[in-house]
């Protein structure tokens, strides 16, 4: 099988590519350059797609003995991920750029190019598992055995067709230490390289500063849940539902309890602050549904709204076929649900569906 291996320059993608080659596939490595103005080096664990990363990926490909190329996907990344991130925050929503990158870049733009070049599958270093029900059966997406690194949540939006043309060789590893040990045994120089984290295109970690630089200032009022003005802010894009720190409110709550962002209205430029209990919800509504199998009203599932959050038992109340969206009721309330987040439903460790949260009830 002809396999295109996405190589970020890190240890995970290098080991994944090596395992694909060892399995007998005809593997070609490709590094995706996602920024037009790439830094020479990474700053610790922040950022990605630097010249240093591309060089690390090339050395790994040479060690594995596979061809290697650098593809410029910076226009796609800017238009489909960065601009989406900015527009979602401007609309008072809370997007997950890693979900969008996996959906639109790694398993749309990259797979489209791979198909045009005659590749059968794309291989990445994601922590997730793919299983197939018998010869010719449909492929299903499952959690990684390494739950601390599991990435099935951010991969769920890719859908069954893309899953069927993907390879995730790291899904059966139980620890990251095992992956690093294998990299050392294969002579891969990235075996001790730090993991990247946070938003890759906000290398300094200052998301609010990034949003202000790109969206500018749009001053508005900070209100309590009774409508009393508590202060002002420089833009609703600087806040997200459930936020507690950085509110800029000098007046303590009457009862002295912590206060949180409980609502955002970009139209009126108002940010509402309230008690933590106002964040709790048991019912979620989502749209843009991607399903790996038909969903039925009344089915018991596990619902997850954050990449590394815990899943909560839930019941499906509506499906796109019955109500135009996906609506679930949680067995116990959860806090900090924000429009724009991704809702993923599981049956045990198997992904059933992914959708974008619209509102909470």
SVG drawing of the C-alpha trace seen along z (x, -y; Angstrom):
<svg xmlns="http://www.w3.org/2000/svg" viewBox="-38 -51 59 62">
<polyline fill="none" stroke="black" stroke-width="0.4" points="0.0,0.0 1.3,-3.5 1.3,-5.6 1.8,-9.3 3.3,-9.9 2.7,-13.3 5.9,-14.2 5.8,-17.2 9.4,-16.9 8.4,-15.3 8.9,-11.9 5.3,-10.6 5.1,-11.2 8.6,-9.8 7.8,-6.6 4.5,-6.3 6.3,-6.7 8.9,-4.1 6.3,-1.6 4.4,-2.1 7.6,-1.4 8.4,1.6 4.9,3.0 5.9,3.2 4.1,0.1 5.6,-2.1 6.0,-5.2 6.8,-8.8 7.3,-11.4 5.9,-14.9 6.2,-17.9 3.4,-20.5 4.7,-24.1 1.7,-25.8 3.2,-29.3 4.5,-31.7 6.9,-33.3 8.4,-30.3 10.7,-30.8 14.1,-29.1 13.6,-27.3 10.9,-26.4 10.7,-28.0 10.6,-25.0 7.3,-23.2 5.5,-26.1 4.8,-26.6 5.4,-24.2 6.3,-24.0 9.6,-25.9 12.6,-25.4 14.1,-23.3 11.0,-21.0 11.3,-20.5 15.0,-19.6 14.2,-17.2 11.6,-15.5 14.1,-15.3 16.7,-13.6 14.1,-11.1 13.0,-10.3 16.6,-9.7 17.1,-7.4 14.0,-5.5 15.1,-5.4 12.0,-7.0 11.7,-9.9 10.8,-13.2 9.2,-16.4 8.0,-19.7 4.6,-20.9 3.5,-24.5 -0.1,-24.4 0.2,-27.8 -2.6,-29.4 -5.0,-26.5 -4.0,-26.7 -4.6,-30.5 -7.9,-30.4 -9.4,-27.3 -7.9,-27.3 -6.6,-30.7 -9.4,-32.8 -12.0,-30.4 -10.5,-30.8 -10.7,-34.6 -14.2,-34.7 -15.5,-32.2 -14.1,-34.3 -15.5,-37.5 -18.9,-35.8 -18.7,-35.0 -17.9,-31.3 -15.0,-29.1 -13.5,-27.1 -10.9,-24.3 -8.3,-25.0 -6.8,-21.5 -10.1,-20.0 -10.3,-22.3 -6.7,-21.6 -7.3,-17.8 -10.6,-18.2 -9.6,-20.7 -5.8,-20.3 -4.6,-16.9 -7.6,-15.0 -9.0,-17.2 -6.3,-19.2 -3.6,-16.6 -5.7,-13.6 -7.0,-15.3 -3.4,-15.8 -2.5,-12.3 -5.4,-10.9 -4.3,-13.0 -0.8,-11.6 -2.1,-8.0 -1.6,-7.3 -3.8,-4.8 -3.6,-6.1 -2.3,-8.9 -0.3,-8.0 0.1,-10.3 1.4,-10.1 -2.0,-10.7 -2.9,-8.7 -6.0,-6.8 -6.9,-3.4 -8.7,-2.3 -10.5,1.1 -12.2,2.9 -15.1,5.3 -13.9,8.2 -12.6,8.2 -14.1,5.3 -15.9,4.1 -16.3,0.4 -13.5,-1.2 -14.3,-2.7 -12.4,-5.2 -11.5,-4.3 -9.6,-5.8 -5.9,-5.2 -4.8,-2.8 -2.8,-5.7 -5.7,-7.7 -3.4,-10.5 -2.5,-11.2 -5.8,-10.1 -6.6,-12.2 -9.8,-10.5 -11.7,-13.6 -9.9,-16.0 -10.0,-13.3 -13.7,-12.5 -14.7,-15.2 -12.8,-13.5 -15.7,-11.1 -15.7,-7.4 -14.5,-7.8 -11.2,-9.6 -10.8,-7.1 -10.9,-4.3 -7.9,-5.8 -5.8,-6.6 -3.2,-4.8 -2.5,-5.6 0.3,-3.2 0.6,-4.7 -2.9,-3.8 -1.8,-0.6 1.0,-2.2 0.2,-2.5 2.7,-5.3 4.6,-8.0 7.8,-6.5 7.3,-3.4 7.2,-5.6 10.4,-7.5 12.1,-4.2 11.2,-2.9 12.5,-6.1 15.8,-5.6 16.1,-2.0 15.6,-3.0 18.2,-5.7 15.8,-8.6 17.3,-11.8 13.9,-13.2 13.5,-10.7 14.0,-13.3 12.4,-16.3 9.7,-18.0 6.1,-17.7 4.4,-20.8 1.2,-22.0 -1.2,-24.9 -2.2,-26.7 0.6,-26.3 0.0,-29.6 0.0,-31.5 3.6,-30.5 3.9,-32.8 0.7,-31.4 -1.0,-34.8 -4.3,-34.0 -6.0,-37.2 -3.1,-39.3 -3.3,-37.4 -7.0,-38.1 -6.6,-41.8 -3.8,-42.2 -6.0,-40.7 -9.5,-41.8 -8.7,-45.1 -10.5,-46.7 -14.3,-46.8 -15.1,-48.2 -18.2,-47.2 -19.8,-46.6 -19.3,-44.0 -22.6,-43.2 -23.7,-41.0 -26.6,-38.5 -29.1,-41.2 -27.9,-43.7 -25.8,-45.9 -22.8,-47.4 -19.6,-46.2 -17.0,-47.7 -15.8,-47.7 -13.8,-45.5 -11.8,-45.9 -13.6,-43.3 -15.8,-40.3 -13.3,-38.2 -11.1,-38.3 -13.5,-36.1 -15.0,-32.6 -17.8,-31.0 -16.6,-29.7 -13.6,-32.0 -12.7,-33.1 -9.4,-34.8 -8.5,-38.1 -12.0,-39.5 -10.8,-42.9 -13.6,-43.3 -12.6,-45.2 -15.9,-44.8 -16.2,-41.6 -19.4,-39.6 -21.9,-40.4 -21.4,-36.9 -17.6,-36.9 -17.9,-33.9 -15.9,-33.6 -17.5,-35.0 -17.3,-33.6 -18.2,-34.6 -21.7,-33.1 -22.8,-34.8 -21.3,-36.8 -23.2,-38.9 -20.9,-40.3 -23.9,-42.2 -24.3,-44.4 -20.7,-44.0 -21.8,-42.8 -20.1,-40.2 -22.2,-38.8 -20.6,-37.8 -22.2,-35.5 -22.0,-32.7 -20.6,-29.3 -23.9,-27.6 -25.2,-29.6 -22.7,-27.6 -24.2,-24.2 -26.2,-22.5 -27.6,-19.1 -28.8,-19.5 -26.6,-20.2 -27.6,-21.1 -25.2,-20.7 -25.1,-21.0 -22.7,-20.1 -23.0,-16.5 -20.6,-13.9 -21.5,-10.3 -19.8,-7.0 -23.0,-5.1 -26.8,-5.9 -27.8,-7.5 -31.1,-6.6 -33.2,-8.6 -33.0,-7.1 -29.5,-5.6 -27.2,-5.8 -23.8,-7.3 -20.8,-9.1 -20.5,-12.8 -17.2,-14.8 -16.8,-18.5 -13.1,-19.0 -10.1,-17.3 -8.8,-16.0 -12.0,-16.3 -13.9,-13.5 -16.8,-12.0 -20.3,-12.2 -23.0,-9.6 -25.9,-11.0 -29.0,-10.1 -29.7,-11.1 -32.9,-13.2 -32.8,-14.3 -30.8,-13.3 -30.4,-15.2 -33.0,-12.9 -35.6,-13.7 -34.9,-17.3 -32.4,-19.0 -29.6,-18.8 -28.1,-16.6 -29.5,-17.0 -28.4,-15.1 -29.3,-15.1 -26.4,-14.5 -26.8,-12.3 -25.1,-14.9 -24.6,-18.7 -21.3,-20.0 -20.0,-23.5 -18.4,-25.8 -20.1,-24.7 -19.5,-27.2 -20.9,-27.6 -18.3,-26.5 -16.9,-23.7 -16.9,-20.2 -19.2,-17.6 -18.1,-14.0 -20.2,-11.0 -18.7,-7.6 -19.9,-4.1 -17.2,-2.8 -13.9,-3.6 -15.6,-3.8 -16.4,-7.2 -20.0,-7.5 -20.3,-11.1 -18.9,-14.6 -20.8,-17.9 -20.4,-21.6 -22.2,-22.9 -24.7,-25.7 -26.1,-26.4 -26.7,-24.9 -30.0,-24.5"/>
</svg>
